[in-house]
Amino acid sequence: MGEVFAQIARNKIFMVTLLSWVIAQAIKVITGIIIQRKFDFRWFAGTGGMPSSHTAGASCLATLIGFKYGFDSVYFALASSFAIVVMFDAQGVRHATGKQARILNKIMDDMYWKGKIREGRLRELIGHTPIEVIVGFLLGVFIAWIAQ
């Protein structure tokens, strides 16, 4: 089992991809601390916000694979397809889900104040705006370029 972890630790593509996610999440935490003047651990573990860490990781992975195996390789094609799905999901489906949660929370607040509901709030920061996805993409490509 120790050899498996050693092999993973030696996998530069995986480690740099993971690092790109950590850097994107750290940027969210630092930005949150500056803007709100407080620390919230959910900023590090949560989804949504600037930049998209999912997009940073996926674009970093695809770029690193392109550098190592060629941008005309089947590996790059697979990783890029995966990255595109991640980016569309982050910006599309999850962003729409966050908007719906915001509206439902307003409805629930209204019902709560009328004494008709006791449910908890839904999580609103789920997806990303297009700019958050673009910045995540650029961050991932930049980190891959630096690490190659």
Number of C-alpha atoms within 10 A of each C-alpha: 5 7 8 9 10 10 10 13 12 11 11 14 21 16 13 21 24 17 18 28 23 17 19 24 25 17 18 22 22 16 15 18 14 11 9 10 10 10 13 12 8 9 19 17 11 13 20 24 22 21 26 30 31 24 33 35 30 28 30 34 27 27 27 27 23 20 13 14 13 14 16 9 12 13 16 21 16 12 20 21 14 15 23 15 13 19 24 16 17 25 22 15 13 20 21 18 15 19 16 15 18 17 13 15 19 13 11 19 18 13 14 15 10 9 9 11 12 11 11 10 13 14 13 20 17 19 23 28 18 16 13 22 26 19 18 28 23 17 24 32 23 16 22 26 13 9 13 13
